[in-house]
Amino acid sequence: MSPYSSCTVLFASETGNARECAFVLSRTLSHSLACGVAPYALSDDAFTLSSLGLASAGGQRRSLVILCVSTCGQGEIPRHARAFWTRLLHKAWTMGEACATVDMAVFGLGDSSYPGFNVAAKKMRRRLLQLGAKEITPPVMADERAVGGFESALVDTFLPALTDVLKPSSSSTAATTADDGKLVNLGALPYQLEPCPGNDDDVVMNDDDLTTAEAQMEARRAAYLVELAERACVGMEAPVPPRGFVKTNQDGAQEPSAFDPRVATLVACAPLTADGYDRPVLSVSLSTTAETSGEAAASVELHRSNSMAAACLAARAAANVPLTFEAGDSIAIVPTQPDGAARRFLAALQVSPHLRVRVVPTALDVRNDGAADDACAAPVRAIDLINGAVDCHGGEPRRAWYEALLEAGTRAKVAGAEDESLERELDTLRHFLSREGVSARREYGSDEGRTCVEVLEEFKACARNLSLDRAVACAPRLRPRLFSAASAPDLASGRVELCVAIHTWGTPFGRKRTGLCSRYISHATIGSKVLCWRECGDLVLPEMNSASSPPPPPVVLVGPGTGVAPFRAMVQSRLARAASPSSDMVASAPGGSSRCVVFLGNRHVTKDFLYGDEWIALARSGRADVHACFSRSPCAPGEASAFLGGSIARRCNTALRDQGALVWDALSTHLGSCFVCGSASTGMTRDVGEALVRVAMEHGGMSDEEARKWLRTLELARRFVVEAY
């Protein structure tokens, strides 16, 4: 008998990684404790509170809570868990007693290249300990950049420690395979894919029957059904459905969102870097102007019998909802899969691309309120399901992908299949999933950039025994890609510009790889349809917080590489407002309180000085203080020397210290803000923070401790904001 009255895996996830870990933990603990253990999203509801002893749990026995927490932004709690975190901080809870009947274990997911590495998990653990929870295993703070990533930390460190405590006699040390290679059941799926019987009145759709936008929307609708089912099983709020798909969703004011996106048109695409440069960057312009209601009605009439996607598109166009955004926001884009990738995926599973299925959520417990029933009644084609839900080209197959193949192959062998290739594949998969095979799996998979389709095709014998629903559940999910808006909404209504780096690389074995969205953008032609929506960013200009008449404070903008994109939009927006007849801003006044101080970082002044002509013009006119840094160029020739004085700093953090008096005046004297955007993997964000500490010490007369407290004060006031990628 389990010593616990309940055992719950609670997760806080921003991108899905913590949710994936929660499912691994739930099925492993169900096996170890011989009882059902379901994952559940952290939220401010009675179930979560009772699990933590913060509400009546109906007994005196102890409860076990496993926390699986990701960190996002600058050490922030994932969005869906923030209400819970606020509730947890309430002063009404008795210190040392509120969670006195709770045993817990904490698994954090983070990236050590970010300043706030695993801060969210550490904060939540510390608070629960203050409230009296007892820790049964040491916390594990996984690093995505370590060998094996968070999966290795979960399977090789956290799970063995946890299972040893809960079931000391157990010899299992992995989520799917024990040391002897015997298979452990992977557990229940969050949904099942039920084939639909053919009906005479159904219209069979071929790819040629759909417009490009309709095909994309069919894929998004299928992805919505999968996400809806997965969220229903873990107690998360349902996503916003596609317009026209659910009868209750007819609000014309609804903004575009992940499963109800705007269909934009690509109207311009031009290189921002020199021809032949090994790190090309494109300037992409999208028109997001909605169709007229007349065009929408014609679209409905033309495609009424073809697809539900046509109805969704027509409902969106008829509502005439524009894609609105502000400087500092991101535009999310859903890339389309390479031609034939989804068909190859289905061919490996021996599934017809035109198979019509219904996504039926699995009722894991009473927390599934049944809201998904109506939405899931409509069938989808297998090809749309794969195109919308599975990243066939850009997603790295996780451990669960190899586990699913191993389970499928082992079940075939147990059923009597005799195949030499099957046995070889099973041996390879067992090695990949063993402790000794972590490096081999990394070299085979992530180092070579192998896709889930390629893995299926190389493990053919196992793949043909893999069910479609298990494959979809374990395959890497197709995620949108976020790009900062590089233009101000004030300048071109209905259009948005993006700064897109084309990501290509070579593998250790000489394979040439291209990122999924990079391939999609670089192959798109003028007039192509792009599904997109707005994601609110953390970078918010001070004057956009209120309509106050006093001139806004200055801003210090640090944007190396493509991190310059949001700051181009910010400068454009601020100058546009300054030019307004009703504005009191004096953005061009030298040393004025409303000035923009911009630090740019590139490699070569002649090859990748992004929007260089614009920055030079701004600097020469005195409308902005521009300081460019070129890590591979000894000096700035030609026009650039007009504002660089003939010499340059090589790094943005060096330039910040060189211009320390200007930076200190903007941030301290005039109470300005500092925004940073760029890659976290280079350590840039950490270097900028250290540079600001040195500026405070050198120009503010502070000690090191005082300077760090000052920077932390700016951060808490949202006057020092870092957006890293």
C-alpha positions in Angstrom: 0.0 0.0 0.0 1.3 3.4 -0.9 2.1 5.6 2.1 0.5 8.6 0.3 -3.1 9.6 0.1 -2.4 11.0 -3.3 0.5 11.5 -5.7 0.4 14.3 -8.3 2.9 15.6 -10.9 2.4 19.3 -11.2 4.1 21.2 -14.0 4.6 24.7 -15.2 5.6 24.9 -18.8 6.0 27.7 -21.4 7.0 25.7 -24.5 5.9 22.2 -23.6 9.2 20.7 -22.3 8.1 20.6 -18.7 4.7 19.1 -19.8 6.6 16.4 -21.7 8.7 15.6 -18.6 5.5 15.5 -16.5 4.1 12.7 -18.7 7.4 10.7 -18.4 7.2 11.1 -14.6 3.6 10.2 -14.4 3.9 6.9 -16.2 7.1 6.0 -14.4 5.6 6.7 -11.0 2.4 4.8 -11.9 4.6 1.8 -12.5 6.7 2.2 -9.3 3.8 2.9 -7.0 1.4 0.5 -8.7 -1.3 3.3 -8.8 -2.4 5.9 -11.3 -0.4 9.1 -11.2 -1.7 11.8 -13.6 0.2 15.0 -14.6 -1.6 18.3 -13.9 -0.8 21.9 -14.8 -0.1 24.3 -12.0 -3.1 26.6 -11.6 -5.0 28.5 -9.0 -7.8 25.9 -8.5 -9.0 23.6 -5.7 -7.4 20.5 -7.1 -3.9 22.1 -7.1 -4.3 23.7 -3.7 -5.6 20.5 -2.1 -2.6 18.6 -3.6 -0.3 20.9 -1.7 -2.3 20.8 1.5 -3.5 24.4 1.0 -7.1 23.2 1.0 -8.9 20.4 2.7 -7.5 17.2 1.3 -9.9 14.9 3.2 -7.5 13.0 5.4 -4.3 13.1 7.5 -2.1 10.9 5.3 0.7 12.6 3.5 0.5 13.6 -0.1 3.3 13.4 -2.6 3.8 16.2 -5.1 6.4 16.2 -7.9 7.1 19.6 -9.3 8.4 20.0 -12.9 9.0 23.7 -13.5 10.4 25.6 -16.5 11.9 29.1 -16.4 11.0 31.7 -19.0 12.1 35.2 -19.7 14.2 36.8 -17.0 13.6 34.0 -14.4 9.8 34.3 -14.7 7.2 31.7 -13.9 5.4 30.3 -17.0 2.3 32.2 -17.8 -0.3 29.6 -17.0 1.2 29.1 -13.5 1.4 32.8 -12.5 -2.0 33.0 -10.8 -0.9 29.9 -8.7 2.4 31.5 -7.8 0.6 34.7 -6.7 -1.7 32.6 -4.5 1.2 30.7 -3.1 2.8 34.0 -1.9 -0.3 35.0 0.0 0.4 36.0 3.6 -2.6 34.0 4.9 -0.6 30.7 4.7 1.0 29.7 8.0 4.7 29.4 7.7 5.9 25.9 8.4 2.4 24.5 8.6 0.4 25.2 5.5 2.1 22.4 3.5 3.1 20.3 6.5 1.5 17.1 5.1 3.3 17.3 1.7 6.3 15.5 0.6 7.8 16.9 -2.6 10.6 16.6 -5.2 11.5 19.3 -7.6 12.8 19.0 -11.2 13.7 22.3 -12.9 14.3 22.9 -16.6 16.5 25.8 -17.6 19.3 27.0 -19.9 22.5 28.0 -18.3 23.2 30.6 -21.0 20.4 32.8 -19.6 21.0 34.9 -16.5 18.0 33.5 -14.6 19.0 29.9 -14.9 16.2 27.8 -13.3 15.1 30.7 -11.1 11.4 29.8 -11.3 12.0 26.2 -10.0 14.2 27.5 -7.2 11.7 30.2 -6.1 8.8 27.7 -6.0 10.9 25.1 -4.1 12.0 27.7 -1.6 8.4 28.9 -1.0 7.1 25.4 -0.4 9.9 24.6 2.0 8.9 27.8 3.9 5.3 26.5 4.1 6.4 23.3 5.7 6.8 20.8 2.7 9.3 18.1 3.2 11.8 17.3 0.4 12.3 13.6 -0.2 15.1 13.9 -2.8 17.7 16.6 -3.7 16.4 19.0 -6.3 17.6 18.6 -9.9 18.1 21.7 -11.9 18.5 20.4 -15.5 20.5 22.4 -18.1 19.3 22.1 -21.7 22.9 22.9 -22.8 24.4 20.0 -20.9 25.2 16.6 -22.6 21.9 14.9 -23.0 19.9 18.0 -22.1 17.1 17.9 -19.6 16.1 14.3 -20.7 19.4 12.9 -19.4 19.0 14.8 -16.1 15.5 13.5 -15.8 16.1 9.8 -16.7 19.6 9.3 -15.3 19.5 11.5 -12.1 16.1 12.6 -11.0 14.1 9.4 -11.7 16.6 6.9 -10.1 16.7 9.0 -6.9 12.9 9.3 -6.8 12.2 5.6 -7.5 14.9 4.6 -4.9 13.0 6.6 -2.3 9.6 5.5 -3.2 10.4 1.9 -4.0 13.8 0.9 -2.7 13.6 -2.6 -4.0 13.0 -1.5 -7.6 15.8 -2.0 -10.0 14.3 0.3 -12.6 16.5 3.3 -13.4 14.9 4.6 -16.6 11.5 5.7 -17.8 11.1 3.0 -20.4 13.8 0.4 -20.2 15.5 -1.2 -17.2 19.1 -2.2 -17.3 18.2 -5.6 -18.7 16.4 -4.0 -21.7 12.9 -5.2 -20.8 10.1 -3.0 -21.9 8.0 -1.0 -19.5 4.6 0.1 -20.8 4.6 3.7 -22.0 1.2 4.4 -20.4 -2.0 5.9 -21.6 -2.2 8.5 -24.4 -3.9 11.9 -23.9 -6.1 11.1 -26.9 -7.0 8.4 -29.4 -7.3 8.7 -33.1 -10.4 6.9 -34.2 -10.8 6.2 -37.9 -14.1 7.5 -39.4 -16.3 5.3 -41.5 -16.9 6.6 -45.0 -20.2 8.4 -45.7 -21.8 8.9 -49.1 -22.4 12.6 -48.4 -18.9 13.3 -47.3 -16.7 15.1 -49.8 -13.3 13.5 -50.2 -10.7 16.3 -50.4 -7.6 16.1 -52.5 -4.7 18.5 -52.0 -5.6 20.2 -55.4 -9.1 21.0 -54.1 -7.7 23.3 -51.4 -6.1 26.8 -51.8 -2.8 27.2 -50.0 -4.4 29.2 -47.2 -7.1 26.5 -46.8 -4.5 23.7 -46.6 -2.6 25.7 -43.9 -5.8 26.3 -41.9 -6.8 22.6 -42.2 -3.4 21.8 -40.6 -3.9 24.4 -37.9 -7.4 23.0 -37.1 -5.9 19.5 -36.7 -3.2 20.9 -34.4 -5.9 22.7 -32.4 -7.7 19.3 -31.8 -4.5 17.7 -30.6 -3.7 20.6 -28.3 -7.2 20.7 -27.0 -7.1 17.0 -26.1 -3.7 17.3 -24.4 -4.8 20.3 -22.4 -8.1 18.7 -21.3 -6.1 15.7 -19.9 -3.9 17.9 -17.7 -6.4 20.5 -16.5 -5.2 23.4 -18.7 -7.5 26.0 -20.1 -8.6 25.2 -23.7 -6.9 27.3 -26.5 -8.9 29.8 -28.5 -10.5 27.8 -31.4 -10.5 28.7 -35.1 -13.1 31.2 -36.0 -16.2 29.5 -37.4 -15.2 26.1 -36.0 -17.0 26.3 -32.7 -20.5 27.7 -32.7 -20.0 29.8 -29.6 -17.0 31.5 -31.1 -18.4 34.3 -33.2 -17.0 37.4 -31.4 -15.9 39.8 -34.2 -13.5 41.5 -31.8 -11.4 38.4 -31.2 -7.8 39.0 -32.1 -5.8 36.5 -34.2 -4.2 33.8 -32.1 -2.3 30.5 -32.5 -5.2 28.4 -33.8 -7.2 31.4 -35.2 -4.4 33.2 -37.1 -4.4 36.0 -39.6 -3.7 34.9 -43.2 -1.1 37.5 -44.3 0.5 38.0 -47.7 4.2 38.2 -48.4 4.7 41.4 -50.3 8.4 42.0 -50.1 11.6 40.0 -49.3 15.0 41.5 -49.7 18.5 40.7 -48.3 20.0 42.8 -45.5 23.4 41.3 -45.8 26.0 41.2 -48.6 25.7 38.7 -51.4 27.4 35.4 -50.5 27.6 36.2 -46.8 27.6 33.0 -44.8 25.0 34.3 -42.3 22.2 35.8 -44.6 19.5 37.9 -43.1 16.3 38.9 -44.9 13.9 41.8 -44.6 10.4 40.3 -44.9 7.3 42.5 -45.3 3.8 41.0 -44.7 0.5 42.6 -45.6 -2.1 41.7 -42.9 -5.0 43.7 -44.4 -8.2 41.7 -44.0 -10.3 40.7 -47.0 -13.5 42.6 -47.6 -16.8 41.0 -46.5 -17.8 40.6 -50.2 -14.7 38.6 -50.9 -15.3 36.6 -47.8 -18.9 35.8 -48.9 -17.6 34.7 -52.3 -15.0 32.5 -50.7 -17.7 30.8 -48.6 -19.9 30.2 -51.6 -17.0 28.9 -53.7 -15.6 26.5 -51.1 -18.7 25.7 -49.0 -18.5 22.0 -49.7 -14.7 21.6 -49.8 -13.5 22.1 -46.3 -14.1 23.5 -42.9 -11.0 25.6 -43.3 -12.7 27.6 -46.0 -15.5 28.5 -43.5 -12.8 29.4 -40.9 -11.1 31.7 -43.4 -14.3 33.3 -44.5 -15.5 33.9 -40.9 -12.1 35.5 -40.1 -12.3 37.7 -43.3 -15.9 38.7 -42.7 -15.1 39.9 -39.2 -12.4 42.1 -40.8 -10.2 41.9 -37.7 -6.8 43.5 -38.4 -3.5 42.3 -37.0 -2.6 45.0 -34.6 0.7 45.2 -32.8 3.0 47.6 -31.0 6.7 48.3 -31.2 8.4 45.5 -29.1 5.8 42.9 -29.9 6.7 39.6 -31.8 4.9 38.2 -34.8 4.4 34.4 -34.6 4.6 32.5 -37.9 3.6 28.9 -38.5 6.1 27.4 -41.1 4.8 24.9 -43.6 6.5 21.5 -43.9 8.8 20.6 -46.8 7.0 19.0 -49.7 6.4 15.3 -49.1 7.6 15.3 -45.5 4.2 14.4 -44.0 3.6 11.8 -46.7 7.0 10.2 -45.9 6.0 10.2 -42.2 2.7 8.4 -42.9 4.3 6.0 -45.5 6.7 4.8 -42.8 3.7 4.0 -40.6 1.8 2.5 -43.5 -1.0 4.9 -43.1 -3.0 6.5 -45.9 -2.6 10.3 -46.0 -6.4 10.5 -46.7 -7.4 8.5 -43.7 -10.0 10.5 -41.8 -9.8 10.3 -38.0 -11.4 11.9 -35.0 -9.2 13.1 -32.1 -10.9 11.7 -29.0 -9.5 13.0 -25.7 -8.7 10.2 -23.1 -10.7 10.8 -19.9 -7.9 10.3 -17.5 -10.0 11.6 -14.6 -13.0 13.8 -13.7 -11.0 17.0 -14.4 -11.7 16.6 -18.1 -14.9 18.7 -18.3 -16.0 17.4 -21.7 -15.7 20.8 -23.3 -13.7 19.2 -26.2 -16.5 16.8 -27.2 -18.2 19.0 -29.8 -14.9 20.3 -31.3 -13.5 16.8 -31.6 -16.5 15.4 -33.4 -15.3 16.8 -36.8 -12.9 14.5 -38.5 -9.5 15.5 -40.0 -7.3 13.9 -42.6 -4.1 12.1 -41.5 -2.0 14.4 -43.8 -3.5 17.5 -42.2 -2.8 16.1 -38.7 0.8 15.5 -39.5 1.3 18.8 -41.3 -0.3 20.7 -38.4 0.9 18.9 -35.3 4.2 17.2 -36.1 7.5 19.0 -36.9 8.7 16.6 -39.6 11.7 18.7 -40.6 13.0 20.9 -37.8 12.1 19.3 -34.5 14.7 17.2 -32.7 13.2 13.7 -31.8 13.3 13.4 -28.0 13.8 10.3 -26.0 10.1 9.5 -26.1 10.4 9.0 -29.9 12.9 6.3 -29.5 10.9 4.8 -26.6 7.8 4.6 -28.8 9.7 2.8 -31.6 11.2 0.4 -29.0 7.8 -0.4 -27.6 6.3 -0.9 -31.0 9.1 -3.2 -32.1 9.1 -5.2 -28.9 5.3 -5.7 -29.1 5.8 -7.0 -32.7 8.5 -9.4 -31.5 6.4 -10.7 -28.6 3.5 -11.2 -31.1 5.8 -13.6 -33.0 7.4 -11.4 -35.7 10.6 -12.9 -36.9 12.8 -10.4 -38.7 16.5 -10.0 -38.5 16.3 -6.3 -39.2 13.8 -5.9 -36.4 16.2 -7.5 -33.9 19.0 -5.3 -35.1 16.8 -2.2 -34.7 15.7 -3.2 -31.2 19.4 -3.7 -30.1 20.2 -0.2 -31.4 17.3 1.3 -29.6 18.0 -0.4 -26.3 21.6 0.9 -26.5 20.3 4.5 -27.3 18.0 4.4 -24.3 20.6 3.0 -21.9 22.9 5.1 -19.7 25.9 4.1 -21.8 24.1 5.1 -25.0 23.3 8.7 -24.2 26.3 10.0 -26.2 25.5 7.7 -29.1 21.9 8.8 -29.3 23.0 12.5 -29.2 25.6 11.9 -32.0 23.0 10.0 -34.1 20.2 12.5 -33.5 20.8 16.0 -32.4 24.4 16.3 -33.7 23.4 15.2 -37.1 20.1 17.1 -37.1 18.1 14.0 -37.9 14.4 14.5 -38.2 11.7 12.2 -36.9 10.9 11.2 -40.5 14.5 10.1 -41.0 14.5 8.1 -37.8 11.3 6.3 -38.9 12.8 5.5 -42.3 16.0 4.1 -40.7 14.0 2.0 -38.2 11.6 0.6 -40.7 10.7 -2.6 -39.0 9.8 -0.9 -35.8 8.0 2.0 -37.5 5.5 -0.1 -39.4 4.3 -1.4 -36.0 3.9 2.0 -34.5 0.4 3.3 -34.2 -0.6 6.7 -35.6 -1.8 8.1 -32.3 1.4 7.0 -30.4 3.5 8.5 -33.2 1.7 11.9 -33.1 1.9 12.0 -29.3 5.6 11.2 -29.1 6.8 13.1 -32.2 8.2 16.7 -31.8 5.4 19.2 -31.9 5.3 21.8 -34.7 5.8 25.1 -32.9 5.4 28.7 -34.3 8.5 30.8 -34.7 8.6 34.2 -33.2 10.1 37.3 -34.9 10.2 40.7 -33.4 8.4 43.3 -35.4 11.0 45.4 -37.2 8.7 48.2 -38.2 6.5 50.6 -36.3 2.7 50.3 -36.7 2.6 54.1 -37.0 4.3 54.0 -40.4 2.5 51.5 -42.6 -1.0 50.4 -41.5 -1.7 46.8 -42.4 1.9 45.9 -42.9 4.7 44.6 -40.7 8.4 44.0 -41.4 10.4 41.2 -40.0 14.2 40.6 -39.7 14.7 36.9 -40.5 18.1 35.2 -40.2 18.5 32.1 -42.4 19.8 29.4 -40.2 22.0 26.8 -42.0 24.7 24.6 -40.6 26.8 21.5 -41.4 26.8 18.4 -39.3 29.9 16.4 -38.1 29.3 14.0 -41.0 29.0 16.8 -43.6 25.2 16.9 -43.9 23.9 20.3 -44.8 20.9 21.4 -42.7 18.5 24.3 -42.8 16.1 25.4 -40.1 12.4 24.7 -40.9 11.3 28.4 -40.8 14.4 29.5 -42.5 13.7 27.1 -45.4 10.0 28.2 -45.4 10.8 32.0 -45.6 13.7 31.7 -48.0 11.6 29.5 -50.5 8.5 31.7 -50.2 7.5 33.8 -53.2 5.8 37.2 -53.4 2.1 36.6 -52.9 2.6 33.6 -50.7 0.1 33.2 -47.8 1.6 33.2 -44.3 -0.3 32.3 -41.1 0.6 34.7 -38.3 -0.5 36.4 -35.1 0.8 38.8 -32.5 2.6 37.8 -29.3 2.9 40.6 -26.8 6.6 41.2 -26.0 8.4 42.2 -22.8 10.0 45.3 -24.5 7.5 48.1 -24.0 8.4 51.7 -24.7 7.7 54.0 -21.7 5.4 56.3 -23.5 3.2 53.4 -24.4 2.3 52.7 -20.8 0.1 55.7 -20.5 -1.2 58.8 -22.4 0.6 61.2 -20.1 1.6 64.5 -21.8 5.2 64.9 -20.3 8.0 63.8 -22.7 8.9 60.2 -22.1 12.2 59.3 -20.5 15.2 58.2 -22.7 15.8 54.6 -23.7 19.1 52.8 -24.0 18.7 50.0 -26.6 21.3 47.2 -27.0 20.7 45.0 -30.1 23.5 42.8 -31.5 22.7 40.9 -34.7 19.0 40.5 -35.5 18.3 41.8 -32.0 18.2 45.2 -33.7 14.7 44.4 -35.1 12.5 45.5 -32.2 14.7 48.6 -31.6 14.3 49.7 -35.2 10.5 49.6 -34.6 10.9 51.4 -31.3 13.0 54.3 -32.7 10.6 54.6 -35.7 7.6 54.7 -33.3 9.2 57.3 -31.0 10.2 59.5 -33.9 6.7 59.2 -35.5 5.2 60.3 -32.2 7.7 63.2 -31.9 6.7 64.4 -35.4 3.0 64.4 -34.4 1.6 68.0 -34.1 0.1 67.2 -30.7 3.3 65.8 -29.3 5.5 67.5 -26.7 8.4 65.1 -27.4 11.8 66.7 -28.4 13.5 63.5 -29.5 16.1 65.3 -31.6 17.3 67.7 -29.0 20.9 66.8 -28.1 21.0 65.5 -24.5 17.3 65.8 -24.3 15.3 63.6 -21.9 13.5 61.8 -24.8 16.6 60.7 -26.8 17.3 57.2 -28.0 20.8 55.7 -27.3 21.3 52.7 -29.6 24.1 50.1 -29.4 24.4 47.8 -32.4 26.5 44.7 -32.7 27.5 43.1 -36.0 30.5 41.3 -37.5 31.4 43.4 -40.6 30.5 47.0 -41.5 30.3 46.1 -45.2 28.6 42.7 -44.9 26.0 42.6 -42.1 25.4 46.1 -40.8 21.6 45.5 -40.7 19.7 48.6 -41.7 23.0 50.4 -41.8 22.0 53.3 -44.1 19.0 54.1 -41.8 21.2 54.2 -38.6 23.8 56.4 -40.3 21.1 58.8 -41.4 19.6 58.9 -37.9 23.0 59.5 -36.3 24.0 62.2 -38.8 20.7 64.1 -38.3 21.1 63.9 -34.5 17.8 62.2 -34.0 19.4 59.3 -32.2 22.8 58.5 -30.5 24.0 55.5 -32.5 27.0 53.4 -31.5 27.9 50.5 -33.8 30.2 47.6 -32.9 31.8 45.3 -35.5 33.6 42.3 -34.0 35.5 41.4 -37.2 36.2 44.9 -38.6 39.1 47.0 -37.2 37.5 50.3 -38.1 34.4 51.8 -39.7 35.2 53.0 -43.2 33.2 55.4 -45.3 29.9 56.8 -44.1 30.0 54.9 -40.9 32.9 57.0 -39.6 30.6 60.0 -39.6 29.2 59.0 -36.3 31.8 56.5 -35.1 34.8 58.9 -35.1 36.9 56.6 -37.1 37.3 53.9 -34.4 34.9 51.4 -32.9 34.4 49.1 -30.0 34.2 45.4 -31.0 31.5 44.4 -28.5 28.3 46.1 -27.2 29.3 45.7 -23.6 32.6 47.5 -24.3 30.8 50.3 -26.0 28.4 50.6 -23.1 31.4 51.2 -20.7 33.0 53.6 -23.2 29.9 55.6 -23.3 29.3 55.2 -19.6 28.6 58.9 -18.8 25.9 59.0 -21.5 24.3 55.8 -20.3 24.4 56.8 -16.7 22.8 60.2 -17.5 20.0 58.4 -19.4 19.3 55.8 -16.8 19.9 57.6 -13.5 19.5 61.4 -14.1 16.6 61.1 -16.5 15.1 57.8 -15.1 15.3 56.1 -18.5 15.0 52.4 -19.4 17.5 49.9 -20.9 16.3 47.2 -23.3 18.4 44.4 -24.5 17.6 41.9 -27.3 19.9 39.2 -28.7 21.2 35.7 -28.5 21.6 34.2 -25.0 24.1 31.5 -26.2 26.9 34.0 -26.7 26.7 35.3 -23.1 25.8 38.7 -24.4 23.0 39.3 -22.0 25.1 38.5 -19.0 28.0 40.7 -20.4 25.6 43.7 -20.8 24.4 43.3 -17.2 28.0 43.3 -16.0 28.8 46.4 -18.1 25.9 48.3 -16.5 27.2 47.4 -13.1 30.6 48.8 -14.0 28.9 52.0 -15.4 27.1 52.5 -12.1 30.4 52.0 -10.2 32.5 54.3 -12.4 29.9 57.1 -12.9 27.6 56.7 -10.0 30.2 56.2 -7.3 28.6 52.9 -6.1 30.3 49.8 -4.7 29.9 46.5 -6.5 27.1 45.4 -4.2 25.3 48.8 -4.5 25.5 48.7 -8.3 24.0 45.2 -8.5 21.2 46.3 -6.2 20.6 49.3 -8.4 20.4 47.1 -11.5 18.0 44.7 -9.7 15.8 47.7 -8.9 15.7 48.7 -12.5 14.8 45.1 -13.4 11.9 44.9 -10.9 10.6 48.2 -12.2 10.8 46.9 -15.8 13.3 49.5 -16.7 16.0 46.9 -17.4 14.4 44.2 -19.7 16.2 41.5 -21.5 14.6 39.5 -24.4 17.0 36.7 -25.2 16.6 33.9 -27.8 
